[in-house]
Amino acid sequence: MIEVRWHGRGGQGAKTASQLLADAAFQSGKFVQSFPEYGPERSGAPITAYNRISDTRCPVHSNIYDPDYVVVVDETLLESVDVTAGLKAEGAIIINSAKDPAELKPLLKGYTGRVCTIDARRISIDCLGAYFPNTPMLAAVVAASGMIDRTTFLEEMEDSYRHKFARKPQVIEGNLKCLRIAMDEVKEA
């Protein structure tokens, strides 16, 4: 079983990205869970979302305390939230940042595992014309973890986007381009 914990702020799409990851994993034959946790429901407030992805049915229904992967959608959370709490050393943390992963290691409370970064802001603005960090972050966690085959993931996301954006077909290609670029641009230290 692979467990993922997402850290973001309300309105950045961490919950949606968690749901999209679960959908893609489910379509590829996995058993999945996706659920959020947040306090005051307001834009900008810290939120946490979770995924469990497994080849077999998962009877556990609780928060994830020892994730394999942590996705940080908003770099400013590194200073206010212990994003590495329980993170397995053999896993990875994937951070939305233009910085090199080595620059962020001092902010990670001694975490010794893989640190990955992706400039989700630049990629989403280039591909979508606006800042939607969840799409590149979704691709980055799939690339860093290998939990879903890249080709399968992109095919499942295209199907999902064609359904989700049936009335806005102009955004489908931008989102798919965003996914492809993000998968190729994940930096690791």
N, C-alpha and C positions, 0 to 999 in steps of 0.2 A: 504494500500500500504506500502511496506517495501522499504526503500531507503538505499543503501550501497555506501559508498565512499571508494575507494582503494587508498592507497599511496604507491608508490614503486619507484624504479629506473629503467630506461630503461634496458631491458635485463633480468629482474627478473621474468617476466611473470605475472605481475599484470593485464595487459590488457587481456591476455589469460585467466587468472582465472576468470575475470569478464565475459568474453564470455562463459566460461564453466558453470558458475553459471546460467547465463541466459538460456543456452541450457537445463540444468537439470530442471530448474523451468518451462520452456516452455513444456518440455516433460511430466511434472507432471500436466499439465493443466492450468498453470498460464500465464498471460500476462506479457511480459518482455521488458526491454530496457537494453542495454549494450553499453557504448560508452566511449572512452578515451579522455583525454585532456593532451597535452604535448607541451612543447616549442621546443627547439632545439632537433631534432631527433638524439640523440646520446646515446650510451650505458652509463649507469651510471647517466644520467640526471634525476631529479625528474619528475615523471609522476603521473597523477591522472586518475582513471577510475571510472565509475559509473554503478550502477544497480538500476533499478526500477522493483519490482516484485509485482504483484497485481492479485486479483481475477477478476477484471474488466479491460476493456481497459483504458489505461492512456493517456489523451490528453496533458499532460505536456511534453514539449521537451526543457528542459533547464538543466544546471548543477544542482547538488544537493547541497543545502546550509545548510539544516538541516537534516542530515542523521540519520537513526535509528542505523546504525552500521558503524564503521570505521575499515578498515583492514589496518594495517601498515606492509608491507612486509619487510621493511628495518628499523631496530631499530634506525639507525643513523639519520633518518628523524625527530625523536622526538626533536632533538636539533635545527633543521633548519626550520621546517614546523609546522604551527599551526594545527596539525592533529585533535585536538578536536573542532575546530571552528564549531559552530552550532550543534555539536553532542548532541542528545537528552539524558537527564539524565536517561530515562527509557530504553535506548538502551545499547550498549556496544562498547568498543574498543578492538580489537583483534590484539595483537602485536607479531611479530616474534621475540622471545627472549627466551634465556635459563633462564632468571631471573624470580623470583617470581613476580606476578603482583603487590604486595605491594611495591616492590623496584622501580617500574616505575611510581607509582602514583605522586611523586613529580615533574616529568617531564611533567605532563599533564595539566598544567595551571589551577589547581583547579577543574578539571572535577570530578564530584561526582558519576557518574554511574559505571556500572560494568567494570572492567578491566580484560581482559583475555590475557594469553600468551600461546604460543606454540613454542617449539624448532624445527622450520621447518628445520633448518640446519641439526641437528642430524638425524631427521626422514628421510629426503630426502637422505642423504648420506648413512644411514643404508639400506634403501629400494631400492634406485636407483643407488647407487655408485657414485653420483655426487650431487652438490648443485643445486636443482631446488625448490625454496621455494614456488612456486605458488600452487603446488598440496596439500601440508599440510595446507597452508593458506586457500585454498578453502574449505577443509573439516572442518577446525576450525570455519569459519564463519557460515557454515551450522549447526555445533554442538552448537555453542553459541547462534544462533538465533532461531533454530527450524523451520526455514521458509520452509524447505522441510523435509518430513519424512526421517529418516536415511536410511531405507531399500530401499525406492523409489530412493533416491539420489544415493546410491551405485549401484543400478541396472541401472539407467540412465547413470552414469559415465562409467560403464562397457561397455554398448552399445556404448557410445561415443568413448571410448578408442579403442574398437575393430574396429571401423570405421577409426578413426584417425591414428592408428598404425597398419593398416592391413598389411603393408610391414615390420613392426618391432614388431612381436608378442611377442618377448622376453621382451619388456618393459611394457606390459599390466599388468601382475601380480604384478610387482614392484610398479606401480602407484596405483593399487587397494589396495595393502598392505599399502602403504603410506597414502591413504585416511582413511582406517580403524583405523590405529594406531593414526593418528592425531585427529580423532573424539573422541578417548578415552583419549587422553592426554592433552586436553585443561585445563589449570589451570585458576581459577577465584578468584578475590578478590572484 
